[in-house]
Every structure is written in C-alpha cells, then in structure tokens.
Amino acid sequence: MKRRTFLYAGAGAAALLAGASLLRVRSMGPDAMAKTDETFEITKTEAEWKAQLSPEQYAVLREEATERAGTSPLNHEKRKGVFHCAGCDLAAYSSEAKYDSGTGWPSFWESLPNAIGTKSDNTLFMTRTEVHCRRCGGHFGHIFDDGPPPTGKRHCLNGLALTFRPAGAA
C-alpha cells in the first residue's frame, strides 16, 4: 500500500468517527437487551422505549451503544445525590462513590445495593464485564478492575443511561 493511500484511508476513518455522536460497539438490532436470557421486572416494547427515551438514550440503554468520551454533563456533577437509571428510574449509584477516572465517562467505585446486573461482554476483541440496570436491563457501561479503594473497581458508565437527583430533591 502506498503511503498516501494509507494516510487518506486513516484520515477518512478518523473523520467518520469524529462525526458520529455515538459509537456503536455492537450491532445487535433493536431492543438488544430483550434478546438476552435474563428477564427483568420492567419490560416494554421497542415502540414504548422509543417514545420514552431520546434517540441517544435509546441507543445506549437498549442497543448497548457508547456515548463519546467527554460529552456527558454528569462528568462535572459534584453535588451530593443519587444517579438513577434513565430507563426505569431505579436508584443505581450514590454521588459518594463517584470519582474522576480521567476516562471521559462518569465513573463510580460501587453501585447501590441490588441496583445492577452484570454479564460477560466479548466484543472489541476482549472480555469485559457489562453492567446494566437490574430492573429494566438498560445498558449502563462496563466494570473494570482499575478503580480506587475500597473496591478497586471502576464502573465506567454512559451519562445518557443515568439521571441525577440532588440530595433533598423530591
């Protein structure tokens, strides 16, 4: 391959990635979570989820897409409160467990009790631990073993999958 061809191909690929608002890490089709073996308390049709969620939230929560790093306003959320599933409003993460991992996504060292489920994710040529809402199955992100004490875990989450409620708010 000529150097010029290689450079043009690389520039074209970078432009495509830069223009995308969401990175689709899987192509599992509509309502990907419904195709797992797991059952959830809250189930809705594809049309019901699409009516409730923004297109970006739908892509993340139901199709397991990943938002671009650095784009979530929740990265800068410093108030005390609780982060809820954007799909079913289940309280999932406390602000007490939130930290800045430097990755560009909201990160937590633990979830609230009985808030999440996990499964093995073998996409992108590696095995990761996918984390989702235990009540509706909405995709939150992934858990890695490079977090701070006391757990050593990094729950690397999509801000689009969560909503924040400040402490004292109804």
Protein Blocks (a to p, Z undefined) as FASTA:
>chain_A
ZZklmmmmmmmmmmmmmmpmbdcfbdebghkllmpmbdcfbdcdfklmmmmpcfklmmmm
mnopacdehkamklmpmbgcddddfklopafbdfklgccehnopacdfbdcehkbccddd
fehhiacdddddfklopafbdcdfkbccfklpacdddfklpccddehiZZ
